[in-house]
Amino acid sequence: MKKVFALLVLFIAMACQNQQQELEEQKSEVLEVHDRTMEKRGKLIQTKSELDSYMTVAEDSASNLYSAINGLQMADEAMMNWMRNFESPDEKGGTDAEKIEYLKEEKKKIKEIEEQTQKALEKAEKVASNYAQRAGEAEEQ
């Protein structure tokens, strides 16, 4: 009976340790994606500013600019909303299993925001490049 009890205690201790390790891994992964996305925020703001500067010369095709600017604004807003709503699992409470599940859901959300940000930046940079090229051609004439 003592052996069974000792094995049970050992099994429970190992399970708790595994959950704690997974919890830490999930936290780390969520923060990594957050940090990567936040690094892009400066470029996002800079690109938006550049696109805004083309609004005065782009009356005929402003829809591209509006679309690109809107994409940047939506990506930035999604990030800000995620950060406002994110709760540290340590402060949130609950079991380790609940915290792990919460972090998995948050990781999905922040990865979607990272993808949204990347796509918005790519589109905006392409539009900005087109307008920069047009502006350069106009100056040559």
C-alpha positions in Angstrom: 0.0 0.0 0.0 2.9 2.3 0.8 4.4 1.7 -2.6 1.1 2.5 -4.4 0.8 5.7 -2.4 4.4 6.7 -3.1 3.9 6.1 -6.8 0.7 8.1 -6.8 2.4 11.0 -5.0 5.3 10.8 -7.5 2.9 10.7 -10.5 1.0 13.8 -9.1 4.2 15.7 -8.5 5.4 14.9 -12.0 2.1 16.0 -13.6 2.1 19.3 -11.7 5.7 19.9 -12.7 4.8 19.2 -16.4 1.8 21.6 -16.2 4.0 24.3 -14.7 6.6 23.8 -17.4 3.9 24.0 -20.1 2.4 27.1 -18.5 5.8 28.8 -18.6 6.3 27.7 -22.2 2.9 29.1 -23.2 3.6 32.4 -21.5 7.0 32.7 -23.2 5.5 31.9 -26.7 2.7 34.5 -26.3 5.2 37.1 -25.2 7.5 36.3 -28.1 4.7 36.9 -30.6 3.7 40.1 -28.8 7.3 41.4 -28.9 7.7 40.6 -32.6 4.5 42.4 -33.4 5.3 45.4 -31.2 8.7 45.7 -33.0 6.7 46.3 -36.2 4.6 49.0 -34.7 7.2 51.7 -35.3 7.4 50.7 -39.0 3.6 50.7 -39.1 3.3 54.2 -37.8 6.1 55.5 -40.0 4.5 53.9 -43.1 1.1 55.4 -42.2 2.7 58.8 -41.9 4.3 58.3 -45.3 1.0 57.3 -46.9 -0.7 60.3 -45.3 1.8 62.6 -46.9 0.8 61.2 -50.4 -2.9 62.1 -49.8 -2.4 65.6 -51.2 -0.9 64.3 -54.5 -3.1 61.3 -55.0 -6.6 62.7 -55.6 -7.2 60.4 -58.6 -6.3 57.1 -56.9 -6.8 57.8 -53.2 -8.7 54.6 -52.7 -5.4 52.6 -52.6 -4.1 55.0 -50.0 -7.2 54.9 -47.9 -7.3 51.1 -48.1 -3.6 50.8 -47.1 -4.0 53.4 -44.3 -7.1 51.7 -43.0 -5.3 48.3 -42.9 -2.5 49.8 -40.9 -4.9 51.5 -38.5 -6.9 48.3 -38.1 -3.7 46.3 -37.3 -2.6 48.8 -34.8 -6.0 48.9 -33.2 -6.2 45.1 -33.0 -2.8 45.1 -31.2 -3.8 47.8 -28.7 -7.1 46.0 -28.0 -5.4 42.7 -27.4 -2.9 44.4 -25.0 -5.8 46.1 -23.1 -7.7 42.8 -22.8 -4.8 40.5 -22.1 -4.7 39.3 -18.5 -1.6 37.9 -17.0 -2.4 34.2 -16.1 -0.8 34.8 -12.7 -3.3 37.6 -11.9 -6.2 35.9 -13.6 -6.3 33.0 -11.2 -7.6 29.4 -11.9 -5.8 26.1 -12.2 -2.7 25.6 -14.2 -4.7 23.7 -16.8 -7.1 26.7 -17.2 -4.2 29.1 -17.4 -2.6 27.0 -20.1 -5.8 26.9 -22.1 -6.2 30.7 -21.8 -2.6 31.2 -23.0 -3.2 28.9 -26.0 -6.2 31.0 -27.0 -4.3 34.2 -26.5 -1.5 32.8 -28.6 -3.9 32.2 -31.4 -5.2 35.7 -31.2 -1.8 37.4 -31.1 -0.6 35.3 -34.0 -3.6 36.5 -36.0 -2.7 40.0 -35.1 0.9 39.5 -36.1 -0.2 38.1 -39.5 -2.7 41.0 -39.9 0.1 43.5 -39.1 2.5 41.9 -41.5 0.0 41.9 -44.4 -1.0 45.5 -43.7 2.6 46.6 -43.7 3.4 44.7 -46.9 0.4 46.2 -48.7 1.2 49.7 -47.3 4.8 49.6 -48.2 3.9 48.5 -51.8 1.5 51.4 -52.1 4.0 53.8 -50.6 6.6 52.6 -53.0 4.3 53.2 -56.0 3.5 56.8 -54.8 7.2 57.5 -54.1 8.0 56.4 -57.6 5.2 58.6 -59.1 6.4 61.5 -57.1 10.0 61.0 -58.3 8.7 60.8 -61.9 6.7 64.0 -61.5 9.7 65.9 -60.2 11.7 64.8 -63.2 9.2 66.4 -65.6 
